[in-house]
Amino acid sequence: MTKWFLFATAAALLLTTTALADCLQVGRIDRWRTFDDRSVIARDLTHHDYKVVLNGICPNLKFNLAIALKANANSGLDCVRPGDSIVVKAFNTSVVCPIKSVEPYAPAPNKGGRG
Protein backbone atom coordinates (compact mmCIF):
# COMPACT_ATOMS: atom_id res chain seq x y z
CA MET A 1 0.00 0.00 0.00
CA THR A 2 2.84 2.40 0.86
CA LYS A 3 4.58 1.69 -2.46
CA TRP A 4 1.36 2.48 -4.35
CA PHE A 5 0.97 5.79 -2.46
CA LEU A 6 4.56 6.80 -3.22
CA PHE A 7 4.12 5.91 -6.88
CA ALA A 8 0.89 7.92 -7.11
CA THR A 9 2.52 10.90 -5.37
CA ALA A 10 5.53 10.79 -7.71
CA ALA A 11 3.25 10.55 -10.77
CA ALA A 12 1.18 13.54 -9.59
CA LEU A 13 4.33 15.58 -9.01
CA LEU A 14 5.62 14.71 -12.48
CA LEU A 15 2.32 15.71 -14.11
CA THR A 16 2.26 18.99 -12.16
CA THR A 17 5.84 19.82 -13.17
CA THR A 18 5.08 19.01 -16.81
CA ALA A 19 1.94 21.15 -16.74
CA LEU A 20 3.89 24.10 -15.32
CA ALA A 21 6.45 23.84 -18.10
CA ASP A 22 3.68 24.13 -20.72
CA CYS A 23 2.80 27.73 -19.87
CA LEU A 24 4.47 31.12 -19.70
CA GLN A 25 5.29 31.48 -16.02
CA VAL A 26 5.17 34.95 -14.51
CA GLY A 27 8.60 34.72 -12.89
CA ARG A 28 10.39 33.10 -15.83
CA ILE A 29 9.94 35.75 -18.55
CA ASP A 30 13.30 36.65 -20.05
CA ARG A 31 12.38 39.10 -22.82
CA TRP A 32 9.58 40.57 -24.91
CA ARG A 33 9.41 41.65 -28.54
CA THR A 34 6.61 43.27 -30.49
CA PHE A 35 4.83 41.01 -33.00
CA ASP A 36 2.23 43.52 -34.22
CA ASP A 37 0.02 46.22 -32.67
CA ARG A 38 -2.16 43.57 -30.96
CA SER A 39 0.39 41.04 -29.70
CA VAL A 40 3.90 40.45 -28.38
CA ILE A 41 6.18 37.42 -28.28
CA ALA A 42 7.52 36.57 -24.84
CA ARG A 43 10.51 34.28 -24.37
CA ASP A 44 11.02 32.45 -21.10
CA LEU A 45 14.24 31.42 -19.39
CA THR A 46 14.12 28.01 -21.11
CA HIS A 47 14.01 29.71 -24.56
CA HIS A 48 10.36 28.84 -25.28
CA ASP A 49 8.38 31.51 -27.12
CA TYR A 50 4.75 32.43 -26.39
CA LYS A 51 2.44 34.69 -28.35
CA VAL A 52 0.61 37.02 -25.98
CA VAL A 53 -2.49 38.35 -27.76
CA LEU A 54 -4.05 41.52 -26.39
CA ASN A 55 -7.75 42.48 -26.25
CA GLY A 56 -7.28 45.11 -28.95
CA ILE A 57 -4.79 47.53 -30.40
CA CYS A 58 -2.23 48.63 -27.82
CA PRO A 59 -1.12 52.22 -28.52
CA ASN A 60 2.61 52.76 -29.07
CA LEU A 61 3.35 49.05 -28.74
CA LYS A 62 5.76 49.15 -31.68
CA PHE A 63 7.61 52.11 -30.15
CA ASN A 64 7.95 50.75 -26.62
CA LEU A 65 10.90 51.57 -24.41
CA ALA A 66 9.88 48.91 -21.93
CA ILE A 67 7.17 46.29 -21.43
CA ALA A 68 6.20 45.02 -18.00
CA LEU A 69 3.72 42.41 -16.85
CA LYS A 70 0.90 43.22 -14.45
CA ALA A 71 -0.28 39.79 -13.30
CA ASN A 72 -2.85 38.59 -10.78
CA ALA A 73 -0.46 35.88 -9.65
CA ASN A 74 0.21 34.34 -6.26
CA SER A 75 3.78 33.35 -7.17
CA GLY A 76 6.31 33.50 -9.97
CA LEU A 77 5.31 29.95 -10.94
CA ASP A 78 1.76 30.98 -11.91
CA CYS A 79 0.96 31.12 -15.61
CA VAL A 80 0.33 34.37 -17.45
CA ARG A 81 -3.36 34.22 -18.35
CA PRO A 82 -6.24 36.20 -19.79
CA GLY A 83 -7.13 39.05 -17.46
CA ASP A 84 -3.48 39.88 -16.76
CA SER A 85 -2.08 42.95 -18.54
CA ILE A 86 1.08 44.29 -20.06
CA VAL A 87 2.20 47.82 -19.34
CA VAL A 88 3.86 49.59 -22.26
CA LYS A 89 6.10 52.59 -21.62
CA ALA A 90 6.67 54.81 -24.64
CA PHE A 91 7.01 58.55 -25.21
CA ASN A 92 6.68 59.53 -21.51
CA THR A 93 3.40 57.62 -21.17
CA SER A 94 2.40 54.22 -19.84
CA VAL A 95 -0.48 52.27 -21.34
CA VAL A 96 -2.08 49.21 -19.75
CA CYS A 97 -3.18 46.60 -22.32
CA PRO A 98 -5.24 43.60 -21.13
CA ILE A 99 -4.24 40.10 -22.27
CA LYS A 100 -6.75 38.10 -24.31
CA SER A 101 -4.78 34.85 -24.70
CA VAL A 102 -1.35 33.23 -24.31
CA GLU A 103 -0.25 30.37 -26.54
CA PRO A 104 3.01 28.63 -27.47
CA TYR A 105 4.57 30.26 -30.52
CA ALA A 106 6.73 28.82 -33.27
CA PRO A 107 7.57 30.99 -36.27
CA ALA A 108 6.38 29.73 -39.64
CA PRO A 109 9.09 27.84 -41.54
CA ASN A 110 10.91 29.77 -44.23
CA LYS A 111 9.32 28.74 -47.56
CA GLY A 112 12.06 30.35 -49.60
CA GLY A 113 14.59 27.76 -48.48
CA ARG A 114 17.74 26.81 -50.32
CA GLY A 115 18.11 23.76 -52.51
N, CA, C and O atoms as a GROMACS GRO file, in nm:
protein
  460
    1MET      N    1   0.082  -0.119   0.000
    1MET     CA    2   0.000   0.000   0.000
    1MET      C    3   0.087   0.126   0.000
    1MET      O    4   0.057   0.223  -0.070
    2THR      N    5   0.195   0.125   0.079
    2THR     CA    6   0.284   0.240   0.086
    2THR      C    7   0.353   0.263  -0.047
    2THR      O    8   0.369   0.378  -0.089
    3LYS      N    9   0.393   0.155  -0.115
    3LYS     CA   10   0.458   0.169  -0.246
    3LYS      C   11   0.362   0.233  -0.346
    3LYS      O   12   0.403   0.317  -0.425
    4TRP      N   13   0.235   0.193  -0.343
    4TRP     CA   14   0.136   0.248  -0.435
    4TRP      C   15   0.118   0.397  -0.409
    4TRP      O   16   0.109   0.476  -0.504
    5PHE      N   17   0.112   0.438  -0.281
    5PHE     CA   18   0.097   0.579  -0.246
    5PHE      C   19   0.216   0.660  -0.295
    5PHE      O   20   0.199   0.768  -0.350
    6LEU      N   21   0.337   0.610  -0.275
    6LEU     CA   22   0.456   0.680  -0.322
    6LEU      C   23   0.459   0.692  -0.473
    6LEU      O   24   0.497   0.796  -0.527
    7PHE      N   25   0.418   0.586  -0.542
    7PHE     CA   26   0.412   0.591  -0.688
    7PHE      C   27   0.310   0.695  -0.734
    7PHE      O   28   0.339   0.772  -0.825
    8ALA      N   29   0.194   0.697  -0.673
    8ALA     CA   30   0.089   0.792  -0.711
    8ALA      C   31   0.134   0.936  -0.683
    8ALA      O   32   0.106   1.025  -0.763
    9THR      N   33   0.201   0.957  -0.571
    9THR     CA   34   0.252   1.090  -0.537
    9THR      C   35   0.357   1.135  -0.638
    9THR      O   36   0.356   1.250  -0.682
   10ALA      N   37   0.448   1.046  -0.673
   10ALA     CA   38   0.553   1.079  -0.772
   10ALA      C   39   0.491   1.110  -0.908
   10ALA      O   40   0.534   1.203  -0.975
   11ALA      N   41   0.392   1.033  -0.948
   11ALA     CA   42   0.325   1.055  -1.077
   11ALA      C   43   0.254   1.190  -1.077
   11ALA      O   44   0.259   1.262  -1.177
   12ALA      N   45   0.188   1.225  -0.968
   12ALA     CA   46   0.118   1.354  -0.959
   12ALA      C   47   0.217   1.469  -0.966
   12ALA      O   48   0.191   1.570  -1.032
   13LEU      N   49   0.330   1.455  -0.899
   13LEU     CA   50   0.433   1.558  -0.901
   13LEU      C   51   0.489   1.575  -1.042
   13LEU      O   52   0.511   1.687  -1.087
   14LEU      N   53   0.512   1.466  -1.111
   14LEU     CA   54   0.562   1.471  -1.248
   14LEU      C   55   0.462   1.540  -1.339
   14LEU      O   56   0.502   1.624  -1.420
   15LEU      N   57   0.335   1.507  -1.328
   15LEU     CA   58   0.232   1.572  -1.411
   15LEU      C   59   0.222   1.720  -1.380
   15LEU      O   60   0.204   1.800  -1.472
   16THR      N   61   0.232   1.758  -1.255
   16THR     CA   62   0.226   1.898  -1.216
   16THR      C   63   0.345   1.974  -1.273
   16THR      O   64   0.328   2.084  -1.325
   17THR      N   65   0.464   1.918  -1.264
   17THR     CA   66   0.584   1.982  -1.317
   17THR      C   67   0.574   1.997  -1.468
   17THR      O   68   0.612   2.101  -1.523
   18THR      N   69   0.525   1.894  -1.536
   18THR     CA   70   0.508   1.901  -1.681
   18THR      C   71   0.406   2.007  -1.718
   18THR      O   72   0.428   2.082  -1.814
   19ALA      N   73   0.296   2.016  -1.645
   19ALA     CA   74   0.194   2.115  -1.674
   19ALA      C   75   0.248   2.256  -1.657
   19ALA      O   76   0.216   2.345  -1.736
   20LEU      N   77   0.331   2.278  -1.554
   20LEU     CA   78   0.389   2.410  -1.532
   20LEU      C   79   0.481   2.450  -1.646
   20LEU      O   80   0.488   2.567  -1.682
   21ALA      N   81   0.551   2.355  -1.702
   21ALA     CA   82   0.645   2.384  -1.810
   21ALA      C   83   0.573   2.418  -1.940
   21ALA      O   84   0.636   2.471  -2.031
   22ASP      N   85   0.443   2.389  -1.950
   22ASP     CA   86   0.368   2.413  -2.072
   22ASP      C   87   0.302   2.550  -2.076
   22ASP      O   88   0.218   2.576  -2.163
   23CYS      N   89   0.339   2.640  -1.985
   23CYS     CA   90   0.280   2.773  -1.987
   23CYS      C   91   0.390   2.877  -1.965
   23CYS      O   92   0.501   2.845  -1.922
   24LEU      N   93   0.356   3.000  -1.995
   24LEU     CA   94   0.447   3.112  -1.970
   24LEU      C   95   0.432   3.150  -1.824
   24LEU      O   96   0.331   3.207  -1.784
   25GLN      N   97   0.534   3.119  -1.745
   25GLN     CA   98   0.529   3.148  -1.602
   25GLN      C   99   0.570   3.292  -1.574
   25GLN      O  100   0.664   3.345  -1.634
   26VAL      N  101   0.497   3.354  -1.484
   26VAL     CA  102   0.517   3.495  -1.451
   26VAL      C  103   0.663   3.526  -1.416
   26VAL      O  104   0.717   3.626  -1.463
   27GLY      N  105   0.725   3.444  -1.335
   27GLY     CA  106   0.860   3.472  -1.289
   27GLY      C  107   0.971   3.422  -1.379
   27GLY      O  108   1.089   3.431  -1.342
   28ARG      N  109   0.936   3.368  -1.496
   28ARG     CA  110   1.039   3.310  -1.583
   28ARG      C  111   1.047   3.382  -1.719
   28ARG      O  112   1.107   3.329  -1.813
   29ILE      N  113   0.989   3.500  -1.729
   29ILE     CA  114   0.994   3.575  -1.855
   29ILE      C  115   1.132   3.638  -1.868
   29ILE      O  116   1.180   3.707  -1.777
   30ASP      N  117   1.196   3.613  -1.981
   30ASP     CA  118   1.330   3.665  -2.005
   30ASP      C  119   1.327   3.792  -2.089
   30ASP      O  120   1.399   3.888  -2.060
   31ARG      N  121   1.243   3.793  -2.193
   31ARG     CA  122   1.238   3.910  -2.282
   31ARG      C  123   1.106   3.914  -2.358
   31ARG      O  124   1.034   3.815  -2.368
   32TRP      N  125   1.078   4.032  -2.410
   32TRP     CA  126   0.958   4.057  -2.491
   32TRP      C  127   1.002   4.115  -2.625
   32TRP      O  128   1.106   4.180  -2.634
   33ARG      N  129   0.922   4.092  -2.728
   33ARG     CA  130   0.941   4.166  -2.854
   33ARG      C  131   0.804   4.185  -2.918
   33ARG      O  132   0.714   4.101  -2.903
   34THR      N  133   0.788   4.295  -2.986
   34THR     CA  134   0.661   4.327  -3.049
   34THR      C  135   0.640   4.238  -3.171
   34THR      O  136   0.730   4.221  -3.252
   35PHE      N  137   0.521   4.181  -3.183
   35PHE     CA  138   0.483   4.101  -3.300
   35PHE      C  139   0.404   4.189  -3.397
   35PHE      O  140   0.437   4.197  -3.515
   36ASP      N  141   0.300   4.253  -3.347
   36ASP     CA  142   0.223   4.352  -3.422
   36ASP      C  143   0.158   4.444  -3.320
   36ASP      O  144   0.196   4.441  -3.203
   37ASP      N  145   0.059   4.527  -3.361
   37ASP     CA  146   0.002   4.622  -3.267
   37ASP      C  147  -0.102   4.560  -3.173
   37ASP      O  148  -0.164   4.631  -3.093
   38ARG      N  149  -0.122   4.428  -3.183
   38ARG     CA  150  -0.216   4.357  -3.096
   38ARG      C  151  -0.152   4.241  -3.020
   38ARG      O  152  -0.221   4.172  -2.945
   39SER      N  153  -0.023   4.219  -3.037
   39SER     CA  154   0.039   4.104  -2.970
   39SER      C  155   0.190   4.122  -2.957
   39SER      O  156   0.254   4.198  -3.030
   40VAL      N  157   0.245   4.048  -2.860
   40VAL     CA  158   0.390   4.045  -2.838
   40VAL      C  159   0.433   3.899  -2.827
   40VAL      O  160   0.351   3.811  -2.798
   41ILE      N  161   0.560   3.875  -2.849
   41ILE     CA  162   0.618   3.742  -2.828
   41ILE      C  163   0.703   3.752  -2.702
   41ILE      O  164   0.791   3.837  -2.691
   42ALA      N  165   0.675   3.664  -2.608
   42ALA     CA  166   0.752   3.657  -2.484
   42ALA      C  167   0.838   3.532  -2.488
   42ALA      O  168   0.791   3.425  -2.528
   43ARG      N  169   0.961   3.544  -2.446
   43ARG     CA  170   1.051   3.428  -2.437
   43ARG      C  171   1.081   3.404  -2.290
   43ARG      O  172   1.110   3.497  -2.215
   44ASP      N  173   1.074   3.277  -2.250
   44ASP     CA  174   1.102   3.245  -2.110
   44ASP      C  175   1.248   3.203  -2.093
   44ASP      O  176   1.324   3.198  -2.189
   45LEU      N  177   1.285   3.175  -1.970
   45LEU     CA  178   1.424   3.142  -1.939
   45LEU      C  179   1.470   3.010  -2.000
   45LEU      O  180   1.590   2.983  -2.006
   46THR      N  181   1.375   2.927  -2.045
   46THR     CA  182   1.412   2.801  -2.111
   46THR      C  183   1.404   2.814  -2.263
   46THR      O  184   1.403   2.714  -2.334
   47HIS      N  185   1.399   2.937  -2.313
   47HIS     CA  186   1.401   2.971  -2.456
   47HIS      C  187   1.277   2.922  -2.531
   47HIS      O  188   1.284   2.893  -2.650
   48HIS      N  189   1.163   2.913  -2.462
   48HIS     CA  190   1.036   2.884  -2.528
   48HIS      C  191   0.966   3.017  -2.555
   48HIS      O  192   0.965   3.106  -2.470
   49ASP      N  193   0.908   3.029  -2.674
   49ASP     CA  194   0.838   3.151  -2.712
   49ASP      C  195   0.688   3.133  -2.696
   49ASP      O  196   0.634   3.024  -2.720
   50TYR      N  197   0.620   3.241  -2.656
   50TYR     CA  198   0.475   3.243  -2.639
   50TYR      C  199   0.421   3.368  -2.704
   50TYR      O  200   0.477   3.476  -2.689
   51LYS      N  201   0.311   3.354  -2.777
   51LYS     CA  202   0.244   3.469  -2.835
   51LYS      C  203   0.139   3.517  -2.736
   51LYS      O  204   0.048   3.443  -2.699
   52VAL      N  205   0.154   3.640  -2.693
   52VAL     CA  206   0.061   3.702  -2.598
   52VAL      C  207  -0.027   3.796  -2.680
   52VAL      O  208   0.018   3.900  -2.728
   53VAL      N  209  -0.154   3.757  -2.696
   53VAL     CA  210  -0.249   3.835  -2.776
   53VAL      C  211  -0.326   3.927  -2.682
   53VAL      O  212  -0.373   3.885  -2.576
   54LEU      N  213  -0.338   4.052  -2.722
   54LEU     CA  214  -0.405   4.152  -2.640
   54LEU      C  215  -0.552   4.168  -2.682
   54LEU      O  216  -0.591   4.123  -2.789
   55ASN      N  217  -0.632   4.232  -2.596
   55ASN     CA  218  -0.775   4.248  -2.625
   55ASN      C  219  -0.802   4.337  -2.746
   55ASN      O  220  -0.909   4.328  -2.806
   56GLY      N  221  -0.711   4.421  -2.781
   56GLY     CA  222  -0.728   4.511  -2.895
   56GLY      C  223  -0.595   4.574  -2.928
   56GLY      O  224  -0.489   4.527  -2.886
   57ILE      N  225  -0.601   4.680  -3.004
   57ILE     CA  226  -0.479   4.753  -3.040
   57ILE      C  227  -0.422   4.818  -2.915
   57ILE      O  228  -0.494   4.879  -2.837
   58CYS      N  229  -0.292   4.803  -2.897
   58CYS     CA  230  -0.223   4.863  -2.782
   58CYS      C  231  -0.141   4.982  -2.835
   58CYS      O  232  -0.043   4.962  -2.906
   59PRO      N  233  -0.181   5.104  -2.800
   59PRO     CA  234  -0.112   5.222  -2.852
   59PRO      C  235   0.037   5.222  -2.821
   59PRO      O  236   0.080   5.185  -2.712
   60ASN      N  237   0.115   5.262  -2.919
   60ASN     CA  238   0.261   5.276  -2.907
   60ASN      C  239   0.335   5.146  -2.879
   60ASN      O  240   0.450   5.149  -2.838
   61LEU      N  241   0.270   5.033  -2.901
   61LEU     CA  242   0.335   4.905  -2.874
   61LEU      C  243   0.462   4.888  -2.956
   61LEU      O  244   0.562   4.836  -2.906
   62LYS      N  245   0.459   4.930  -3.081
   62LYS     CA  246   0.576   4.915  -3.168
   62LYS      C  247   0.690   5.009  -3.131
   62LYS      O  248   0.804   4.988  -3.173
   63PHE      N  249   0.660   5.112  -3.051
   63PHE     CA  250   0.761   5.211  -3.015
   63PHE      C  251   0.797   5.203  -2.867
   63PHE      O  252   0.843   5.301  -2.809
   64ASN      N  253   0.777   5.087  -2.806
   64ASN     CA  254   0.795   5.075  -2.662
   64ASN      C  255   0.941   5.091  -2.621
   64ASN      O  256   1.032   5.050  -2.692
   65LEU      N  257   0.959   5.151  -2.506
   65LEU     CA  258   1.090   5.157  -2.441
   65LEU      C  259   1.104   5.043  -2.342
   65LEU      O  260   1.214   4.996  -2.314
   66ALA      N  261   0.989   5.001  -2.289
   66ALA     CA  262   0.988   4.891  -2.192
   66ALA      C  263   0.848   4.830  -2.189
   66ALA      O  264   0.748   4.898  -2.210
   67ILE      N  265   0.843   4.700  -2.162
   67ILE     CA  266   0.718   4.629  -2.143
   67ILE      C  267   0.728   4.556  -2.010
   67ILE      O  268   0.827   4.490  -1.981
   68ALA      N  269   0.624   4.570  -1.929
   68ALA     CA  270   0.620   4.502  -1.800
   68ALA      C  271   0.491   4.422  -1.791
   68ALA      O  272   0.394   4.450  -1.863
   69LEU      N  273   0.490   4.324  -1.705
   69LEU     CA  274   0.372   4.240  -1.685
   69LEU      C  275   0.303   4.280  -1.555
   69LEU      O  276   0.367   4.294  -1.451
   70LYS      N  277   0.173   4.298  -1.563
   70LYS     CA  278   0.090   4.322  -1.445
   70LYS      C  279   0.001   4.199  -1.431
   70LYS      O  280  -0.101   4.187  -1.499
   71ALA      N  281   0.040   4.108  -1.341
   71ALA     CA  282  -0.028   3.979  -1.330
   71ALA      C  283  -0.101   3.966  -1.197
   71ALA      O  284  -0.059   4.021  -1.095
   72ASN      N  285  -0.211   3.893  -1.200
   72ASN     CA  286  -0.285   3.859  -1.078
   72ASN      C  287  -0.235   3.723  -1.030
   72ASN      O  288  -0.312   3.627  -1.023
   73ALA      N  289  -0.108   3.716  -0.998
   73ALA     CA  290  -0.046   3.588  -0.965
   73ALA      C  291  -0.016   3.580  -0.816
   73ALA      O  292   0.007   3.681  -0.749
   74ASN      N  293  -0.016   3.458  -0.766
   74ASN     CA  294   0.021   3.434  -0.626
   74ASN      C  295   0.170   3.406  -0.612
   74ASN      O  296   0.227   3.425  -0.504
   75SER      N  297   0.234   3.362  -0.721
   75SER     CA  298   0.378   3.335  -0.717
   75SER      C  299   0.433   3.347  -0.858
   75SER      O  300   0.358   3.357  -0.955
   76GLY      N  301   0.564   3.345  -0.868
   76GLY     CA  302   0.631   3.350  -0.997
   76GLY      C  303   0.611   3.225  -1.080
   76GLY      O  304   0.645   3.224  -1.199
   77LEU      N  305   0.556   3.119  -1.021
   77LEU     CA  306   0.531   2.995  -1.094
   77LEU      C  307   0.394   2.994  -1.161
   77LEU      O  308   0.366   2.905  -1.241
   78ASP      N  309   0.308   3.091  -1.128
   78ASP     CA  310   0.176   3.098  -1.191
   78ASP      C  311   0.190   3.131  -1.339
   78ASP      O  312   0.286   3.197  -1.380
   79CYS      N  313   0.096   3.086  -1.417
   79CYS     CA  314   0.096   3.112  -1.561
   79CYS      C  315   0.039   3.251  -1.591
   79CYS      O  316  -0.053   3.297  -1.523
   80VAL      N  317   0.094   3.315  -1.693
   80VAL     CA  318   0.034   3.437  -1.745
   80VAL      C  319  -0.097   3.394  -1.811
   80VAL      O  320  -0.099   3.295  -1.884
   81ARG      N  321  -0.205   3.466  -1.785
   81ARG     CA  322  -0.336   3.422  -1.835
   81ARG      C  323  -0.423   3.541  -1.874
   81ARG      O  324  -0.393   3.655  -1.840
   82PRO      N  325  -0.531   3.513  -1.946
   82PRO     CA  326  -0.624   3.620  -1.980
   82PRO      C  327  -0.669   3.693  -1.852
   82PRO      O  328  -0.694   3.631  -1.749
   83GLY      N  329  -0.679   3.823  -1.862
   83GLY     CA  330  -0.713   3.905  -1.746
   83GLY      C  331  -0.591   3.975  -1.689
   83GLY      O  332  -0.603   4.081  -1.627
   84ASP      N  333  -0.472   3.917  -1.710
   84ASP     CA  334  -0.348   3.988  -1.676
   84ASP      C  335  -0.329   4.098  -1.780
   84ASP      O  336  -0.404   4.104  -1.878
   85SER      N  337  -0.231   4.184  -1.761
   85SER     CA  338  -0.208   4.295  -1.854
   85SER      C  339  -0.059   4.313  -1.877
   85SER      O  340   0.024   4.270  -1.798
   86ILE      N  341  -0.027   4.379  -1.988
   86ILE     CA  342   0.108   4.429  -2.006
   86ILE      C  343   0.102   4.580  -1.994
   86ILE      O  344   0.002   4.643  -2.030
   87VAL      N  345   0.209   4.637  -1.946
   87VAL     CA  346   0.220   4.782  -1.934
   87VAL      C  347   0.329   4.825  -2.030
   87VAL      O  348   0.443   4.780  -2.020
   88VAL      N  349   0.293   4.912  -2.123
   88VAL     CA  350   0.386   4.959  -2.226
   88VAL      C  351   0.427   5.101  -2.194
   88VAL      O  352   0.342   5.189  -2.179
   89LYS      N  353   0.558   5.124  -2.185
   89LYS     CA  354   0.610   5.258  -2.162
   89LYS      C  355   0.671   5.308  -2.291
   89LYS      O  356   0.764   5.248  -2.345
   90ALA      N  357   0.617   5.419  -2.340
   90ALA     CA  358   0.668   5.481  -2.464
   90ALA      C  359   0.633   5.629  -2.463
   90ALA      O  360   0.523   5.668  -2.422
   91PHE      N  361   0.725   5.711  -2.507
   91PHE     CA  362   0.701   5.855  -2.521
   91PHE      C  363   0.646   5.919  -2.394
   91PHE      O  364   0.548   5.993  -2.400
   92ASN      N  365   0.707   5.894  -2.280
   92ASN     CA  366   0.668   5.953  -2.151
   92ASN      C  367   0.527   5.916  -2.107
   92ASN      O  368   0.470   5.986  -2.023
   93THR      N  369   0.471   5.809  -2.160
   93THR     CA  370   0.340   5.762  -2.117
   93THR      C  371   0.347   5.612  -2.088
   93THR      O  372   0.435   5.542  -2.138
   94SER      N  373   0.254   5.567  -2.009
   94SER     CA  374   0.240   5.422  -1.984
   94SER      C  375   0.098   5.383  -2.018
   94SER      O  376   0.002   5.450  -1.978
   95VAL      N  377   0.083   5.275  -2.092
   95VAL     CA  378  -0.048   5.227  -2.134
   95VAL      C  379  -0.064   5.084  -2.084
   95VAL      O  380   0.026   5.001  -2.100
   96VAL      N  381  -0.178   5.055  -2.022
   96VAL     CA  382  -0.208   4.921  -1.975
   96VAL      C  383  -0.294   4.852  -2.080
   96VAL      O  384  -0.399   4.903  -2.119
   97CYS      N  385  -0.248   4.734  -2.127
   97CYS     CA  386  -0.318   4.660  -2.232
   97CYS      C  387  -0.353   4.521  -2.180
   97CYS      O  388  -0.263   4.441  -2.152
   98PRO      N  389  -0.482   4.490  -2.166
   98PRO     CA  390  -0.524   4.360  -2.113
   98PRO      C  391  -0.491   4.244  -2.209
   98PRO      O  392  -0.493   4.259  -2.331
   99ILE      N  393  -0.459   4.130  -2.150
   99ILE     CA  394  -0.424   4.010  -2.227
   99ILE      C  395  -0.549   3.929  -2.258
   99ILE      O  396  -0.631   3.902  -2.170
  100LYS      N  397  -0.563   3.892  -2.385
  100LYS     CA  398  -0.676   3.810  -2.431
  100LYS      C  399  -0.641   3.661  -2.425
  100LYS      O  400  -0.723   3.580  -2.383
  101SER      N  401  -0.518   3.626  -2.470
  101SER     CA  402  -0.478   3.485  -2.470
  101SER      C  403  -0.326   3.473  -2.471
  101SER      O  404  -0.254   3.567  -2.508
  102VAL      N  405  -0.278   3.356  -2.430
  102VAL     CA  406  -0.135   3.323  -2.431
  102VAL      C  407  -0.123   3.183  -2.488
  102VAL      O  408  -0.188   3.090  -2.440
  103GLU      N  409  -0.040   3.168  -2.590
  103GLU     CA  410  -0.025   3.037  -2.654
  103GLU      C  411   0.120   3.015  -2.696
  103GLU      O  412   0.191   3.112  -2.726
  104PRO      N  413   0.165   2.891  -2.697
  104PRO     CA  414   0.301   2.863  -2.747
  104PRO      C  415   0.316   2.917  -2.889
  104PRO      O  416   0.221   2.914  -2.968
  105TYR      N  417   0.434   2.965  -2.921
  105TYR     CA  418   0.457   3.026  -3.052
  105TYR      C  419   0.578   2.962  -3.118
  105TYR      O  420   0.684   2.946  -3.056
  106ALA      N  421   0.562   2.927  -3.243
  106ALA     CA  422   0.673   2.882  -3.327
  106ALA      C  423   0.661   2.955  -3.460
  106ALA      O  424   0.557   2.946  -3.525
  107PRO      N  425   0.764   3.026  -3.502
  107PRO     CA  426   0.757   3.099  -3.627
  107PRO      C  427   0.732   3.003  -3.744
  107PRO      O  428   0.774   2.888  -3.741
  108ALA      N  429   0.662   3.054  -3.845
  108ALA     CA  430   0.638   2.973  -3.964
  108ALA      C  431   0.770   2.941  -4.032
  108ALA      O  432   0.860   3.026  -4.035
  109PRO      N  433   0.784   2.820  -4.085
  109PRO     CA  434   0.909   2.784  -4.154
  109PRO      C  435   0.930   2.872  -4.278
  109PRO      O  436   0.835   2.917  -4.342
  110ASN      N  437   1.056   2.896  -4.308
  110ASN     CA  438   1.091   2.977  -4.423
  110ASN      C  439   1.063   2.898  -4.550
  110ASN      O  440   1.124   2.794  -4.573
  111LYS      N  441   0.970   2.947  -4.634
  111LYS     CA  442   0.932   2.874  -4.756
  111LYS      C  443   1.027   2.905  -4.872
  111LYS      O  444   1.022   2.838  -4.975
  112GLY      N  445   1.112   3.003  -4.856
  112GLY     CA  446   1.206   3.035  -4.960
  112GLY      C  447   1.340   2.969  -4.936
  112GLY      O  448   1.444   3.028  -4.963
  113GLY      N  449   1.338   2.848  -4.886
  113GLY     CA  450   1.459   2.776  -4.848
  113GLY      C  451   1.553   2.749  -4.964
  113GLY      O  452   1.516   2.765  -5.080
  114ARG      N  453   1.672   2.709  -4.930
  114ARG     CA  454   1.773   2.682  -5.032
  114ARG      C  455   1.772   2.533  -5.067
  114ARG      O  456   1.752   2.446  -4.982
  115GLY      N  457   1.792   2.507  -5.194
  115GLY     CA  458   1.811   2.375  -5.251
  115GLY      C  459   1.734   2.269  -5.198
  115GLY      O  460   1.747   2.156  -5.244
   0.00000   0.00000   0.00000
